[in-house]
Amino acid sequence: MKFETPATSNPIDQLKVIGKPADRVDGPLKTTGRAPYAYERHDVVSNPAYGYIVGSAIAKGRIGGIDSAAAKAAPGVRAIVTADNAGKLGKGERNAAKLLGGPEIEHYHQAIALVVADTFEQARAAAELLRVDYVKADGAAFDLAAVKDTGQPKPLFGGPADTARGDFSGAFAAAPVRFDATYTTPDQAHAMMEPHASIAVWNGDKLTLWTSNQMIDWGVGDVAKTLGIPKENVRLVSSFIGGGFGGKLFLRSDALLAALGARAVGRPVKVALQRPLMFNNTTHRPATIQRIRIGADRDGRITAIGHEEWCGNLPGGRPEGAVSQTRLLYAGANRMTATRLAALDLAEGNAMRAPGEASGMMALEIAIDEMAEKLGIDPIEFRIRNDTQIDPERPDRPFSQRQLTECFRTGAERFGWSKRDPQPGRARDGRWKIGIGTAAAFRNNLLVKSAARVRLDGNGMVTVETDMTDIGTGSYTIIAQTAAEMMGVPLEKVVVRLGDSSFPVSSGSGGQFGGNNSTAGVYAACVKLREAIAQKVGFNSAEAEFADGEVRAGNRRVPLAQAAADGALTAEDGIEYGDLDKKYQQSTFGAHFVEVGVDVATAEIRVRRMLAVCAAGRILNPKTARSQIIGAMTMGVGAALMEEMVVDKRAGFFVNHDLAGYEVPVHADIPHQDMIFLDETDPISSPMKAKGVAELGICGVAAAVANAVYNATGVRVRDYPITLDKLLEQMPDVG
Amino acid sequence: MKSFTYERANSPADAAAAAARHADAKFIAGGTNLLDLMKLEIETPAHLIDVNGLALDKIESMPDGGLKIGALVRNTDLAADKRVRRDYGVLSRALLAGASGQLRNMATTAGNLLQRTRCPYFYDTNQPCNKRRPGSGCAAIGGFNRQHAVVGASEACIATHPSDMAVAMRTLDAVVETVRPDGATRTIPIAEFHHLPGNTPHVETALSQGELITAVTLPKPIGGTHIYRKVRDRASYAFALVSVAAIVQRDGTGRVALGGVAHKPWRIESADAQLPRGAKAVAAQLFAGAKPTRQNAFKLSLAERTLGAVLTEAKG
């Protein structure tokens, strides 16, 4: 199905199942431990051997040699896979560094060997017996600030490296009120609960990988390319995923090494990335340095806005894209952005929840708060004054829907914004200095083609198959709701099967595009199945109605099961998009509100309450969507207050590479969260009239926290995370 | 993880004797720290002696009014004991400020005292660490050391001791009771139990080879207001940047020990004497000779401010 013109009324609009807060259909499986994750596929794989990954002890250089004699002789050891004996390997299209390093080493903890043994403990013990002779390279770069000026222009996902409209320099110089500040964001880890994990089985020249991967088709392609085998010889299955956040978008070392290990020992091999490798072996959200300049007239209308970003990556890696929202969020006739990428010899930087916008909003939305203060205008009013219904770079492109102002107004009312003291440092509750902050949320809605297969059987059951993944987001549930709505059956009559490359190719899960696109693909397949059913029972498909487990036309009614009585009916189709995303800018919006307490003595910062108001198209399931938003808000608190992979600039690695050293919020950090979805449908987005929500929730949260900390203390911190040591010197004296 | 042999000991003296018989033996109780370190090959004992069956899990009131805490009393049980809550509040509060409920259910009193540092370089076997591999150097010096010691450190090691419980016990003048392989018992005042790193940061306590902790005794209660204040980046389940254990009497005298600043719970009796003069005077004594790094210099001011807040709280 080609989606080229805005959606008109369709069966989804009935909202009998869609839009309802259905419980997760996979909830009982997960809460009873019966949802099989990749490493636990005992149901399909027996007698696996275990692989243990050895990560490089140096960041850059080469391996002089590996003495594996002792390891090979250790009990239970079946094979030791290294670049020397793995055969010729290519590199995945989406990998910057090789997943199996050697002799060249590109980053710390790059995999250099897999030890395969009968038990996990044997593999681990043998891995410690490998003696690796490293030759460190000179001239490695580990310090972004030191190399930033060597950065080169590098195109972003959504556009060129540099953008300009009007005369930024002239307008900024002429602006009566000017603001210019530089912000930094650190390297961050996905730190998902389930590590990268895979089981590989070879059957002749055909490989099956049970793995934990957000993007099945990308994974299949890069497995095939790396191993140099045809794509059709690779099957990936990823039924359940214990968190991804962008860290599992790509083929990673666990899957490749499991495949190589299984080939070497002629037996299934399972590999889970050890937790201490999760930070330097995988991808991460890369650090940025961002300069923001804003010029405005005295009434608070922005006349010039500029956002420059410096970041670093391995050769072949991409920039973070922190300037992208600044091209769209606020009005202003004169504007520029620039992105510079320098070479760094740390692990690959890549997508993490709202890549680009999450980092960019961390800086931009502090800058907006600072500028509002400079202008003497309430920060919400300043944002509303610079709201725009058109793409500021291309005035012929309206936003499909944009309720930023409504988000702020609704949130201000609900949160009690009017009670905020605009003068920082005055509000107090016992030992706590109290502050309230706000920030916009913004994330683009991305359109990605997505297909599905739908089958009706003689019991009236509808089965949906698509290689879409559920990374904890609720994909199973909203896809079931979509099929139930389309086919006129209750949720219990729908079976959803996901994450298998033998199913039609979906959008996959990433960039908050999974929900809208994958359900639109299921919608398309259901339209086709409806036609097949109507034809089967002799109805004109345009007149056929599907409700209560029946297909009806005029005064005739046929139970669905009857239509499939002499054989299941199957339909396969997908959604593909025309140019509506060129004619319209499709984005999602929100407003975050945060209240913090800052201990007057210790400067400990604790969030007291949070609210997000979001406008993101039709909400397919308010319960799972809410979970996405509050989870993202939590991640935003982490970004604001504690998350930082600290670089050892001598040896070139992230030092705090475990969950004790890399702190993320715990329950005690998140006392009260509230969120509201504004009523919205966006017919320009898809037949579902939905948009993404998963990443909108994180964008802007950290800045709202930062602005609240400023409001509490009068101390402006521009380098994340905002830890107490950055406030302490400017806190008032205490007894 | 290196292969190891395992036995269950029948009595504390047997356990100590068994430890003397095996090179590289370790006692195992709750396992909350040792097992993690073994999986990472930071600890590589050849033999484990399981002491969980030794019936050292009682808390007994002593004739002198003190309390004898068995080495195997779990942190959860110790924190919840009504005598501890009534008479040694600083200890109960310190325990509850540490780790998580699940860990406290397993972790023992003796094991808590013997926790290894959380220095990230200690945890990465690719990196030099004088504690893990004596003579290899200290990567934390000149590296990431925001969490590290500001006082009492050495050229060989700037790690901190991670325990909260031990900090409270230091203010309580606890005494560690042990048995040695020859069956002899002795007592070690907690002030002498943990060592500063010096040139031998791998030698962390006064225990000799095979010596087993059997109990920790607390002298009779001294009254006063008991406060444990732990400062950290997140609200729970994190190690202290700085912690303050304090017992303050009505007249403003008292005792104070700090966590998160040194290789051991940091108490200097001459600093206690300054308590009536306030936080600044106390901190000046505690941190005379402090050598912070650029990254952790904030701990000096943080400690003084936290002390100030604790003294204010103590006044009610």
Interface residues (C-beta under 8 A of the other chain):
Chain A: A57 E121 R124 A125 E128 P276 R431 D599 V600 A601 T602 A603 E604 R606 L641 M642 V646 D648 R650 A651 V655 N656 H657 D658 A660 G661 E663 P665 V666 H667 A668 D669 T723 L724 D725 L728 E729 M731 V734 G735
Chain B: M1 K2 S3 K39 L40 E41 R118 P120 Y121 Y123 D124 N126 Q127 A139 G142 G143 F144 R146 V231 R232 D233 R234 A235 S236 Y237 A238 F239 L241 G278 A279 F298 S301 L302 R305 T306 G308 A309 L311 T312
